Amino acid sequence: MSAEPIRIQDRDVELLERLADARNSLFDQISRRIVGQKETLEGILTALVSGGHALLVGVPGLAKTLMVSTIARALNLKFHRIQFTPDLMPSDITGTEIMEEDHATGKRVFRFVHGPVFANVVLGDEINRAPPKTQAALLQAMQEREVTVAGATYPLPNPFFVLATQNPIEQEGTYPLPEAELDRFMLELRVPYPSRVEEEKIVEETTGDLEPEITAVLDAGDLLEIQRLVRRIPAPKLVVRAAVALARMTRPADPSAPGFVRELVNWGAGPRASQYLVLGAKARAALDGRPMADLDDVKAVALAVLRHRVVPNFAAEAAGRSAEDICRQLVEEGRWMAVEV
């Protein structure tokens, strides 16, 4: 059965055209500093226009920090980087109250000093190196978009976007994020090594004396308008049902789960995955200038949405199957796309 016809307003069509043009201009600006990594950049932009957060996984030296700071500059957003270390305290992220003397009255008063989390784009570098209490301070800010210090609540800037990084090869002395906290991230993005041609270009461009200038394409107000536009993009019933079906197929106890999921998975993705599959699909459609999300959009974001939400069991470990392998097989088999409306 075909999806029901859905239309968006004419002004939204104009906004979509502007967004598609802005996206191309944005990539032009980013390419002045970043070579390749188009898929990763697409993922970051998808999360950004969706109002979600992203977790980047990649070895050191792949320009993760430069990538994020360049995007922030191209969007004219305030950017802060936090280097997570084992001795980092929650107040080092959120801020703290200090006592100072009021020169007018001579009395001592407390004044709140904002921490680095008060920015539009926050890069949490190697988030798994900080203890759980410090990780929780950032994750609370991600969820509530505010921080509470000494009984007072302070709203975070809007828009607010957190990009956290993890090093997949060095786990000694780290504090891995629990599954419930990983679920706060809309996407997990893998940053691959560059190709040979890309690496040669990187070396040529970074060993010279030229510093490329980045021109802002959008600003915070534009981004907020885009985030609202993404929410207004229609998702046909077919797309919603397919997204829900895909998320449910990752749960071994669900009747729709295929045999390999029942055999290899301990815990599957929760309802947040269904929400982010649809929201990510809407964002992909909007970035392409299309007025409606489709199944290909869901498929494009599926792996990034699911792989950090699926917990393999000992059988999977013994068979050498990772969460990514399981999710990739589930997405590629396509059973979730054959749902009835």
Residue, then its C-alpha position, 0 to 999 in steps of 0.5 A: m500500500s502506498a504512503e498517504p500524500i503529505r504536503i509541506q507549506d510553500r515557505d518550507v519549500e523555499l527554506l529547503e532550497r536555501l538549505a540545499d544551497a547552504r549545505n553545498s557552500l558549507f562543504d566548500q568552506i570545510s573542504r578548505r581545511i578538511v580533505g575527504q571524510k565526506e561521510t563523517l561530515e554528512g553524519i555530523l551535519t545530520a546530527l546538527v540539523s536534527g538537534g542531536h549529539a554525536l559520538l566520533v570513534g577514530v584513532p588519533g590524528l584523523a582531524k576530528t577536532l579540526m573537523v568540528s572546529t571548522i564546522a563551528r566556524a563555518l556556522n559562526l557558532k561558539f566552540h569549546r573543546i574539553q580534554f577529558t582526563p582522569d582527574l577532570m572534575p564535574s565543575d571543570i565542565t559546568g563551571t563553579e561559584i567563586m567568592e569575590e568582594d563587592h567593591a561597592t558594598g565591601k561585602r563578599v558575594f558568590r559569582f558563578v563562573h561559566g564552564p566550557v560547556f556553555a558554548n554552541v558546539v562542545l567537543g568532549d575529547e576522549i570522553n571515556r578517559a574521565p571518571p563516571k561522575t564527570q561523564a555524567a555532568l556532560l551527559q546531564a547537560m546534553q539531555e536537559r540542556e541546562v546545568t545546576v550548580a549550588g541549587a541554581t539552574y543555568p540554561l545552555p546556549n541554543p543551539f547546543f551540540v555535543l560531539a564526543t570522541q573515543n579512541p578505539i585502540e587504547q582502552e587502558g585506564t579508561y571508563p567506557l560509557p555505559e549503554a544507558e549513556l551511549d543511548r543519549f548520542m543520536l549517532e555513532l560515527r566512525v572516522p576512517y583512515p584517509s585514502r592514499v591520494e587524500e593522505e598525500k593531499i593532507v601532507e601537502e596542505t598541512t606542511g606549507d605556510l598557507e592558512p585557509e580562511i573560513t567564511a561563515v555560511l550560516d549563523a545560530g539563528d539560521l541553524l535554529e530555523i533549520q532545526r525547526l524545518v527538519r521537524r516539519i519535514p513529513a515522514p510517511k507512515l511507511v517510513v515510520r513503520a519501517a523505522v520502528a520495525l528495524a529498531r524492534m528487530t534488534r531486540p532478541a525477545d521480539p517476535s520479529a527478530p531474525g534468528f541471528v539476532r536471537e543468537l548473537v544479541n543480549w540487548g537491542a535498541g530502545p525506542r530512542a533508536s526509532q525516534y532517531l531513525v525517523l529524525g535522521a531520515k528527515a534531516r537527510a531529506a532536508l539537507d538534500g532539499r527534498p520535501m519528504a523522507d523516504l526509506d533510503d534516508v532511513k537506511a542511510v542513517a541506520l548503522a550510525v543510529l543502531r551500532h552503539r545501541v546493540v549489545p552482543n552476547f558471548a556467542a557473538e564474541a566467540a564468533g568474532r561478530s561485533a555490534e556493527d556486523i550484526c546491525r549491518q547484516l540486519v540493515e542490508e537484509g532489508r526485512w524491515m522495509a517490507v512492512e505493511v501500512 
